[in-house]
Amino acid sequence: MSTQPVSHPPVVRALWVLVAVLFSALVALVAGILSGAAGSTLPEAVLHAGGAFAATLPLCLTVLSALGAL
């Protein structure tokens, strides 16, 4: 059995990155909604959503890279 890393076509890599971006956007949306429901003002909710997106995207890309998908 070979342990060589599998080289995926660029289209597959781009789709995995798109999945990571969409998942991060979903996490940001939920964070913004929850922040707004907790009584934050609109600018505060947007900042919380942006922070959630900025924290989730690198995490997703790191996990995908560690799994060999990127």
N, C-alpha and C positions, 0 to 999 in steps of 0.2 A: 504494500500500500504506500502510495506516494504522499509525502507531507509537504509538497510544494504548494505555495499559495495559488489560489485560482485567480486568473486575471479576467475580470468582468469587462464587457464592452463599455465604452463611454456612456452609451444610452442607459444602461442599467445603473451605472453610478449616478447619473443625473436624476434618474427616477428615485433612487434611495435618498438623495439629497432633498428632492422635492417632498418625499414622505416626511423627512425630518423637519423641514420648514413648516409643512402643514400641521404636523403634530405640535410643534412649538407654538404655532398660531392658535391652535385649539387650547393649549394650556394657558396662553396669554389671555384669550377670551374669557375662559373660566375664572382666571385670577381677577380680571377687571370687573366681571359681574359680581363675584363674591366681595370684592373690595367696595363696590358701589352699594351692594346690599348691606354692608356693615356700617354704612353711613359716611363713607368718604366722599369728598367732592369729586366732580368729573376729572379735573386735572390730576388729583391724587390717584384715582382709579386707573387713568391712562398710564401714569408712572408705574404703578404696580404691575399693570399688564406688560409694559415694556421691560420691566425688570424680570418678569417671569419668562418672557420670550428670550431675553438675552442670557438667561441662566439655562434654559432648556435646550436651545439649539446647539451650543458647544457640547453639552452632555450627550445629546443624541448622536452627533457626528463622531464623538469619541467612542461611543459604544459600537456604532456601525463600523468604524475603523478597526476596533479591537476584534470584532467578529469576522473581519476580512471582507466585508461587503463593499468597502471603498478602496 
